[in-house]
Each structure stands twice: as structure tokens, then as C-alpha cells.
Amino acid sequence: MFYRKAGQLTTSYAQDLRVFPLREDRYFVGLVLLAAILVVPFIASPYVFSALLLPFLILSPAAIGLNLVTGYAGLFSPGSAAFMAIGAVASYNLMLRVPGTPSLLAFGFGGLMAAGFGLVIGLPSLRIRGFYLAVATLAAQFFVLWAMNKIGWLTNYSATRTITARAVSVVGIRIDTPASKYLLTLSIVVVLALLARNLLRCNLGRTRIAIRDMDLAAEVIGVKVMRTKLLAFAISSFYCGVAGALYLYMYRERSRPTRSVWTSRSRFFS
């Protein structure tokens, strides 16, 4: 921290629970967003977009999701790459099987499918913890890899088990340039980051922290441990699923209308 809270008094709980309680935080975040929206698209080169900005933004929701389940709930889940793969494949199949599906709806569908899978994977957390929980969640990664190899429907019966991403459009605007992909991804990441921030400010966020510190004591004071743990896995998986869908359509598709984006199945699992 370059500064500390001094002289900024709050007179109500609403002021104390603001998204950014410190005035310096609000100014800093506002300036960064203005620069990211109004300056970066005009000065960044295609290489900077493809090699730095897009990967950073696309992987940000996955990092947020992992922080929600591990950092705040204390549940170690090393299988986040599996949820990214599920989000990518689910969004791909929805846009393939249902022509005309809005891109944002497909991204959300990928996140929901990953969240459903995360609920199933989170069930072992009700009985085991620590190293054994890590092993149980890591098994999801190998299961998803097996499914990609054995279930041809997931990859549209491709002989090489690859899936092809096509350029998407939002409200009639074709997203096929590095700058447009950057702005769309930035908008989605900002919304998801604000949602995560608000989740931590509500009762759900406080119960997660209580479970992380001592789940037995949290249960004694009335925290519903089972529901909180499952929601932690589901929300984390949703964020990873959206990140996987963005990775497929915003990064691996590049700037061409059609491109094979599953040339290496291990890319999602490395």
C-alpha cells in the first residue's frame, strides 16, 4: 500500500461497506478504466493485444474464481483448467447446435455448465479436506480430458478432436479485430470483477471466510457449511467457465473468421 486510511471518516454502515471505501481507490480504479477504454485501444499494436492484453484479461476471471474458492473459502481446487475446458466446449456446442445464439448468452451458458460440474466436484469437500480434497478435484481434470477423447459429439465428431471457433458478434457488431476483442473482454471482466467484489461484501462472502478460518466453529454459530462450500465451488467454476469461453472465442480465434483452436488438448490442462 502506498497510502493509508487517514481523515476519511464514515458515519454509516453503508459508507463503510462501499465497494471502494477509500477515496484513493475509487480515483485509481476510475483512472485505470478510463485509460484502458479511451487510450489503450488507440496506442496498442496487434501484437500487444494478442500477446499481452487479451491473455491477461481472459485469464483474470479464472484467477478471480480460483481466489473465491481457495483464497476466501479455503478449499484447494487444482482442477480449474477442467472448468475452463467445459466452458469453452459448452459455449462452442451451443453456438453450433443453435444457430443465431447471442455470443454473450453462449459465454454465460458455458459458465453455467461449468458451475453445474463444479457442484458435482464440490461434493467431496463435504467429507474430506486438504490434500485429499485436492486429489479429488484434480480427478475432474483427467475426466474432462478423457471425455474429450472418447465423446465425439463434444468436438462435433472431428477426426483430430479439434473444435473450430468462428468470429462472434454483439448487438450486430462483428468482433473480429484485436481492439474489438479487447474492449468486449474488458467489459466482461469488469462486470465479473464487480460481481465478485460484491459477493465478498454480502453474507455469502462472510460465511466463506468463517469456513476458511474454522468450519466447525462456523457451523456452531449457524453457518450452513454444506451450502456455502457447494456455492463456493459453483461460483468459482462459473468464472472459470466464462474464462474458457473467452479463451476460445477472443484469443485462439485471433482475427480470422475460422481457425482451429483445439490443436493441443493439453493447452487447457497445462
C-alpha positions as CSV (number, residue, x, y, z in Angstrom):
1,M,0.0,0.0,0.0
2,F,1.3,3.5,-0.9
3,Y,-1.2,5.2,1.3
4,R,-3.3,4.5,4.4
5,K,-6.7,5.5,5.5
6,A,-6.4,8.8,7.4
7,G,-9.0,11.5,7.8
8,Q,-11.7,9.7,5.8
9,L,-14.5,9.1,8.3
10,T,-17.6,7.0,7.7
11,T,-20.9,7.7,9.5
12,S,-22.9,4.7,8.4
13,Y,-22.5,1.0,7.6
14,A,-23.5,1.7,4.0
15,Q,-20.4,4.0,3.7
16,D,-18.2,1.5,5.4
17,L,-19.3,-1.3,3.1
18,R,-18.8,0.5,-0.2
19,V,-17.1,-1.3,-3.0
20,F,-14.1,1.0,-2.7
21,P,-14.2,2.6,0.8
22,L,-11.1,4.7,0.2
23,R,-11.3,7.7,-2.0
24,E,-7.9,7.0,-3.5
25,D,-9.1,3.5,-4.5
26,R,-12.0,5.0,-6.4
27,Y,-9.9,7.5,-8.2
28,F,-7.2,5.0,-9.1
29,V,-9.7,2.4,-10.4
30,G,-11.6,5.1,-12.3
31,L,-8.4,6.4,-14.0
32,V,-7.2,2.9,-14.9
33,L,-10.6,2.1,-16.5
34,L,-10.6,5.4,-18.4
35,A,-7.1,4.7,-19.7
36,A,-8.0,1.1,-20.6
37,I,-11.1,2.2,-22.6
38,L,-10.1,5.5,-24.1
39,V,-6.3,5.2,-24.6
40,V,-5.1,1.6,-24.9
41,P,-7.3,0.7,-28.0
42,F,-5.6,3.6,-30.0
43,I,-2.0,3.1,-29.0
44,A,-1.6,-0.7,-28.6
45,S,-0.4,-2.8,-31.5
46,P,-2.0,-6.0,-32.6
47,Y,1.0,-7.9,-31.1
48,V,0.4,-6.2,-27.7
49,F,-3.3,-7.1,-27.9
50,S,-2.7,-10.8,-28.8
51,A,0.4,-11.5,-26.7
52,L,-0.3,-9.4,-23.5
53,L,-3.6,-7.7,-23.0
54,L,-6.0,-10.4,-24.2
55,P,-4.4,-13.3,-22.3
56,F,-4.2,-11.2,-19.2
57,L,-7.9,-10.2,-19.4
58,I,-9.1,-13.7,-20.4
59,L,-7.3,-15.4,-17.5
60,S,-8.4,-12.8,-15.0
61,P,-11.9,-14.4,-14.4
62,A,-10.2,-17.8,-13.9
63,A,-7.9,-16.2,-11.3
64,I,-10.8,-14.5,-9.6
65,G,-12.8,-17.8,-9.5
66,L,-9.8,-19.6,-8.0
67,N,-9.4,-16.9,-5.4
68,L,-13.1,-17.2,-4.4
69,V,-12.8,-20.9,-3.7
70,T,-9.3,-21.1,-2.4
71,G,-8.4,-17.7,-1.0
72,Y,-11.8,-16.9,0.7
73,A,-13.3,-20.4,1.2
74,G,-10.1,-22.2,2.0
75,L,-11.0,-25.1,-0.4
76,F,-8.0,-26.1,-2.6
77,S,-9.1,-26.9,-6.1
78,P,-6.3,-27.5,-8.7
79,G,-8.7,-28.6,-11.4
80,S,-9.7,-25.1,-12.7
81,A,-8.4,-25.9,-16.2
82,A,-11.1,-28.6,-16.5
83,F,-13.8,-26.0,-15.8
84,M,-12.3,-23.7,-18.4
85,A,-12.4,-26.5,-20.9
86,I,-16.1,-27.2,-20.1
87,G,-17.0,-23.6,-20.5
88,A,-15.2,-23.5,-23.9
89,V,-16.8,-26.7,-25.2
90,A,-20.3,-25.8,-23.9
91,S,-20.3,-22.4,-25.5
92,Y,-19.0,-23.9,-28.7
93,N,-21.7,-26.5,-28.9
94,L,-24.5,-24.1,-28.1
95,M,-23.5,-21.7,-30.9
96,L,-23.0,-24.7,-33.2
97,R,-26.3,-26.5,-32.4
98,V,-28.5,-23.4,-32.1
99,P,-27.6,-21.0,-34.9
100,G,-28.1,-17.4,-34.1
101,T,-27.4,-17.7,-30.4
102,P,-26.1,-14.4,-28.9
103,S,-22.5,-14.6,-28.1
104,L,-22.9,-13.3,-24.5
105,L,-25.6,-15.9,-23.9
106,A,-23.2,-18.6,-25.1
107,F,-20.5,-17.3,-22.7
108,G,-22.9,-17.4,-19.8
109,F,-24.1,-20.9,-20.8
110,G,-20.5,-22.1,-20.7
111,G,-20.1,-20.7,-17.3
112,L,-23.4,-22.3,-16.1
113,M,-22.3,-25.7,-17.4
114,A,-19.0,-25.4,-15.6
115,A,-20.9,-24.3,-12.5
116,G,-23.0,-27.4,-12.6
117,F,-20.0,-29.6,-13.0
118,G,-18.4,-27.7,-10.1
119,L,-21.3,-28.6,-7.9
120,V,-20.6,-32.3,-8.5
121,I,-16.9,-31.9,-8.0
122,G,-17.6,-30.0,-4.8
123,L,-19.4,-32.8,-3.1
124,P,-16.2,-34.4,-1.8
125,S,-15.5,-31.2,0.1
126,L,-18.3,-32.0,2.5
127,R,-16.4,-35.0,3.8
128,I,-12.7,-34.5,3.0
129,R,-10.3,-31.6,3.1
130,G,-6.7,-30.7,2.5
131,F,-4.6,-32.9,0.3
132,Y,-7.4,-35.5,-0.2
133,L,-9.7,-32.7,-1.5
134,A,-7.0,-31.6,-3.9
135,V,-6.7,-35.1,-5.3
136,A,-10.5,-35.4,-5.6
137,T,-10.8,-32.2,-7.5
138,L,-7.8,-32.9,-9.7
139,A,-9.5,-36.0,-10.9
140,A,-12.0,-33.8,-12.7
141,Q,-9.3,-32.6,-14.9
142,F,-8.4,-36.1,-16.1
143,F,-12.1,-37.0,-16.5
144,V,-12.6,-34.0,-18.8
145,L,-9.6,-34.9,-20.9
146,W,-11.0,-38.5,-21.2
147,A,-14.4,-37.1,-22.2
148,M,-12.8,-35.0,-25.0
149,N,-11.1,-38.1,-26.3
150,K,-14.0,-40.5,-26.2
151,I,-17.2,-38.5,-26.7
152,G,-17.1,-37.3,-30.3
153,W,-20.2,-35.2,-30.0
154,L,-18.4,-32.7,-27.9
155,T,-16.0,-31.9,-30.7
156,N,-18.6,-32.3,-33.5
157,Y,-17.0,-35.6,-34.4
158,S,-13.8,-34.1,-35.5
159,A,-11.2,-36.7,-36.5
160,T,-8.5,-34.7,-34.7
161,R,-10.7,-33.9,-31.7
162,T,-10.3,-30.2,-32.5
163,I,-13.0,-27.5,-32.3
164,T,-13.3,-24.5,-34.6
165,A,-14.1,-21.1,-33.3
166,R,-15.8,-18.5,-35.5
167,A,-15.9,-14.8,-35.1
168,V,-18.7,-13.6,-32.9
169,S,-20.9,-10.5,-33.0
170,V,-22.6,-8.5,-30.2
171,V,-25.7,-6.4,-31.0
172,G,-24.9,-6.7,-34.7
173,I,-21.2,-5.6,-34.3
174,R,-18.8,-8.2,-35.6
175,I,-16.0,-8.8,-33.1
176,D,-13.1,-9.7,-35.4
177,T,-10.3,-7.2,-34.7
178,P,-7.9,-7.2,-31.8
179,A,-9.2,-3.9,-30.5
180,S,-12.8,-5.0,-30.5
181,K,-12.0,-8.3,-28.8
182,Y,-10.1,-6.4,-26.2
183,L,-13.0,-4.0,-25.5
184,L,-15.5,-6.8,-25.2
185,T,-13.3,-8.9,-23.0
186,L,-12.5,-5.9,-20.8
187,S,-16.2,-5.2,-20.4
188,I,-17.0,-8.7,-19.3
189,V,-14.0,-8.8,-16.9
190,V,-15.1,-5.6,-15.3
191,V,-18.6,-6.8,-14.7
192,L,-17.4,-10.1,-13.3
193,A,-14.9,-8.4,-11.0
194,L,-17.5,-6.1,-9.6
195,L,-19.8,-9.1,-9.0
196,A,-17.1,-10.9,-7.2
197,R,-16.3,-7.8,-5.1
198,N,-20.0,-7.5,-4.1
199,L,-20.2,-11.2,-3.3
200,L,-17.5,-10.8,-0.7
201,R,-19.3,-7.9,0.8
202,C,-22.6,-9.8,1.4
203,N,-23.4,-12.6,3.8
204,L,-22.1,-15.2,1.4
205,G,-18.6,-13.8,1.5
206,R,-18.5,-13.5,5.2
207,T,-19.7,-17.2,5.6
208,R,-16.9,-18.3,3.3
209,I,-14.3,-16.5,5.4
210,A,-15.7,-18.1,8.5
211,I,-15.5,-21.6,6.9
212,R,-11.9,-20.9,5.8
213,D,-10.9,-19.9,9.3
214,M,-12.7,-22.8,11.1
215,D,-15.6,-24.6,9.6
216,L,-16.6,-26.3,12.8
217,A,-16.9,-23.0,14.7
218,A,-18.8,-21.6,11.7
219,E,-21.3,-24.5,11.8
220,V,-21.8,-24.0,15.6
221,I,-22.8,-20.3,15.1
222,G,-25.3,-21.2,12.4
223,V,-23.4,-21.1,9.1
224,K,-24.7,-23.7,6.6
225,V,-21.4,-25.3,5.7
226,M,-22.7,-27.6,3.0
227,R,-24.5,-25.0,1.0
228,T,-21.6,-22.5,1.4
229,K,-19.0,-24.9,0.2
230,L,-21.1,-26.1,-2.8
231,L,-21.8,-22.5,-3.7
232,A,-18.1,-21.6,-3.5
233,F,-17.3,-24.4,-6.0
234,A,-20.2,-23.4,-8.3
235,I,-19.4,-19.7,-8.4
236,S,-15.7,-20.4,-8.9
237,S,-16.4,-22.9,-11.7
238,F,-18.7,-20.3,-13.3
239,Y,-15.9,-17.8,-13.5
240,C,-13.5,-20.4,-14.9
241,G,-16.1,-21.5,-17.5
242,V,-16.6,-17.9,-18.7
243,A,-12.8,-17.6,-18.9
244,G,-12.6,-20.8,-21.0
245,A,-15.3,-19.4,-23.4
246,L,-13.4,-16.2,-23.8
247,Y,-10.2,-18.0,-24.4
248,L,-11.8,-19.9,-27.2
249,Y,-13.6,-17.0,-29.0
250,M,-11.5,-14.0,-28.1
251,Y,-8.0,-15.4,-28.1
252,R,-7.5,-18.6,-30.0
253,E,-9.8,-17.4,-32.8
254,R,-7.4,-14.5,-33.4
255,S,-8.6,-12.2,-36.2
256,R,-9.6,-14.7,-38.8
257,P,-13.3,-15.9,-39.2
258,T,-12.4,-19.6,-38.8
259,R,-9.5,-21.2,-37.0
260,S,-8.8,-24.5,-35.3
261,V,-8.5,-23.7,-31.6
262,W,-8.1,-27.2,-30.1
263,T,-4.9,-28.2,-31.8
264,S,-3.5,-29.2,-28.5
265,R,-5.8,-30.6,-25.9
266,S,-3.2,-30.2,-23.3
267,R,-3.3,-26.4,-23.7
268,F,-6.3,-26.3,-21.4
269,F,-4.6,-28.6,-18.9
270,S,-1.1,-27.3,-18.8
